[in-house]
Amino acid sequence: MLKFTEEHEWLKIDGDVATVGITAHAAEQLGDLVYVELPAPGSTFEKNANAATVESVKAASDIYCPLAGEITEVNDAITADPSLVNSDPTGAGWFFKLKLANTADADALMDEEAYNRMIA
């Protein structure tokens, strides 16, 4: 199941784990990324807490934790090569995996159609 937030994050939910990244729209708005800081595995976040930071040639931006949960894995490939987020934001450019505190919370997020209407 694919879900989206108003902060331009996507979540691919499989059971109680969500893979989280930023949308192609967000990556395009940010420009070429030069630095990514990811949360530590095992850390827990409340919904909308600042979980990661990206820096582009234009600005630094916070990446929010879209739902409450615990970070189970991070994508070290994007800290080594931040351009992966620009070239493949919904694939190789994922940020972290989140074990959801409550899977039902995902129901409140947008589907792809609603997200596309928001950015239109």
C-alpha positions as CSV (number, residue, x, y, z in Angstrom):
1,M,0.0,0.0,0.0
2,L,1.4,3.4,-1.0
3,K,0.5,6.5,1.0
4,F,1.6,10.1,0.9
5,T,1.8,13.1,3.3
6,E,1.3,16.8,2.9
7,E,5.0,17.2,3.6
8,H,5.8,15.3,0.4
9,E,6.9,12.0,1.9
10,W,5.8,8.6,0.6
11,L,5.3,5.4,2.5
12,K,5.3,1.9,1.1
13,I,3.5,-0.1,3.8
14,D,4.1,-3.8,4.1
15,G,2.4,-5.3,7.2
16,D,3.5,-3.1,10.2
17,V,6.7,-1.7,8.4
18,A,6.7,1.3,6.2
19,T,9.6,2.2,3.8
20,V,9.7,6.0,3.8
21,G,11.2,8.5,1.3
22,I,10.4,11.8,-0.3
23,T,8.4,12.2,-3.5
24,A,9.7,13.0,-6.9
25,H,8.0,16.4,-6.6
26,A,9.9,17.1,-3.4
27,A,13.2,16.0,-4.9
28,E,12.6,18.2,-7.9
29,Q,11.7,21.2,-5.6
30,L,14.8,20.7,-3.5
31,G,17.2,20.5,-6.4
32,D,20.4,18.4,-6.4
33,L,21.0,17.0,-2.9
34,V,24.5,17.2,-1.5
35,Y,24.0,15.8,2.0
36,V,21.6,13.5,3.8
37,E,21.5,12.9,7.6
38,L,19.5,9.8,8.6
39,P,18.1,8.8,12.1
40,A,19.8,6.1,14.1
41,P,18.3,2.6,13.8
42,G,16.4,1.8,17.1
43,S,15.3,5.4,17.6
44,T,11.7,6.2,18.0
45,F,9.7,9.1,16.7
46,E,6.2,10.6,17.1
47,K,4.3,11.5,14.0
48,N,5.6,14.6,12.3
49,A,8.8,14.7,14.4
50,N,12.0,15.7,12.6
51,A,13.6,12.4,11.6
52,A,16.2,13.3,8.9
53,T,17.7,16.2,7.2
54,V,18.6,16.9,3.6
55,E,20.7,19.6,2.1
56,S,20.7,20.7,-1.5
57,V,22.5,23.4,-3.4
58,K,19.4,25.5,-2.6
59,A,18.6,24.9,1.1
60,A,18.4,22.5,4.0
61,S,15.1,20.8,4.7
62,D,13.8,18.5,7.4
63,I,12.3,15.2,6.6
64,Y,9.5,14.3,9.1
65,C,8.5,11.0,10.5
66,P,5.1,10.5,8.8
67,L,3.7,8.2,11.5
68,A,4.8,7.2,15.0
69,G,7.2,4.3,15.2
70,E,10.7,2.9,15.5
71,I,13.4,3.1,12.9
72,T,14.4,-0.4,12.0
73,E,16.7,0.3,9.0
74,V,18.3,3.2,7.2
75,N,19.5,3.6,3.6
76,D,23.2,4.2,4.0
77,A,23.5,4.3,0.2
78,I,21.9,7.8,0.1
79,T,24.3,9.2,2.7
80,A,27.2,8.0,0.5
81,D,25.5,9.2,-2.7
82,P,22.7,11.8,-2.0
83,S,22.0,12.0,-5.8
84,L,20.2,8.7,-5.5
85,V,17.3,10.6,-3.9
86,N,17.1,12.8,-7.0
87,S,17.6,10.1,-9.6
88,D,15.3,7.4,-8.0
89,P,13.3,9.0,-5.1
90,T,10.7,6.2,-4.9
91,G,13.2,3.4,-5.4
92,A,16.9,3.4,-4.5
93,G,16.5,6.8,-2.8
94,W,14.4,5.6,0.1
95,F,15.3,7.0,3.6
96,F,14.4,4.6,6.3
97,K,12.1,1.8,7.4
98,L,9.7,2.4,10.2
99,K,8.0,-0.2,12.4
100,L,4.6,1.5,12.9
101,A,3.3,2.0,16.4
102,N,-0.2,1.8,15.0
103,T,-0.9,0.6,11.4
104,A,-4.4,2.1,11.4
105,D,-2.8,5.6,11.5
106,A,-1.8,5.1,7.9
107,D,-5.5,5.3,6.9
108,A,-5.5,9.1,7.5
109,L,-2.7,9.6,4.9
110,M,-3.4,10.4,1.2
111,D,-3.4,7.9,-1.6
112,E,-1.5,8.7,-4.8
113,E,-4.5,10.3,-6.5
114,A,-5.1,12.7,-3.6
115,Y,-1.4,13.6,-3.5
116,N,-1.3,14.3,-7.2
117,R,-4.4,16.6,-6.9
118,M,-2.6,18.4,-4.0
119,I,0.6,19.2,-6.1
120,A,-1.3,20.0,-9.3
